[in-house]
Amino acid sequence: MNKERKAALSGKEFSIICGACDRNIKTIEDEFDVRLNYRDDEISVSGSDASMRMALHVIDDLCNLARKEEEITEQRLRYAIDLAVENEERSIADIDKSVICHTTSGKPIAPKTFGQQNYVNLMRDKMIVFGTGPAGTGKTYLAMAMAITAFKNEEVSRIILTRPAIEAGEKLGFLPGDLQSKVDPYLRPLYDALYQIMGAENFEKNASKGLIEVAPLAYMRGRTLDNAYIILDEAQNTTPAQMKMFLTRIGFGSKVVVTGDETQKDLSPGAVSGLTHALKVLNKIDEIGVCRLTSKDVVRHPLVQKIVKAYEANEKKRTAKK
């Protein structure tokens, strides 16, 4: 039998959390199978006990944002719903939104989930950080923002960004042009992030001076990288030997962030990923931090989060059958 619970809510707060055309209210009602009504500075929620509890948790979260005059985006609403479903006591209003830096268009870059907040804190505190998780969780983008900020603050003298050039179903040799032309498509996501955060002109100026380098992982062999912020992206496509080679390049005054998604390997069947191997081998070294982001930390379009969750559920079924 459905019951009803009420919570105090000012008219201003209610108008903020409603969203355009009451979109947020409709989302909460559909998600938890409840009905919301507002009257005389009170919001009433009717539904099952569990549904009412989760709905009120989300409403309370959105109210906290409204009181801080923060924008209630679809991503924030979805994250608040995820926290309520997981029975989390934390509020999204408690996320440390200290801005890392701004894009060239002035957009602030800051953590949007507790997972991202933990990731950023580890990058501040640890010499080496492994950031793993599905697409859309901000692994590479936040690492780039941290690297560019450290560079601008003269905490490091250069930035080095690298990726393994693995053939994902297409043969590299058949691509036209010289070696640089062949590997550039693999590095394009790094260039895109650099242009957005730093600006193309600023990047080109620093790159021409050798202060910012974007290169395939193979170019790291035989080097010692001092006083640099180094990001290894798509690390799931390294071999254990490549990962060892990369990690042993690190010199004094350097910071390293290794990012990857262990479910997206393009290695030959049966090959061991250098990322998976390193996480097992290095798990007891205090100077190394590990942040495992999940589908809850996806900050792209909500459809991306649904896709990631669907694949995760499918993988669990496959694993259970083995």
Buried (B, 14 or more C-beta within 10 A) or exposed (E): EEEEBBEEBEEEBBEBBBBEEEEBBEBBBEBBEBBBEBEEEEBBBBBBEEBBBBBBBBBBBBBBBBEEEBEBBEBBBBBBBBBBBEEBEEBBBEBEBEEBBBBEEEEEBBBBBBBBBBBBBBBBEBBBBBBBBBBBBBBBBBBBBBBBBBBEEEEBEBBBBBBBBBEEEEEBEEEEEEEEEBBBEBBEBBBEBBBBBBBEEBBBEBBEEEBBBBBBBEBBEEEEBBEBBBBBBBBBBBBBEBBBBBBEBBEEBBBBBBBBBBBBBBBEEEEEBBBBBBBEEBEEEEEBBBBBBBBBBBBBEBEBBEBBBEBBEEEEEEEEEE
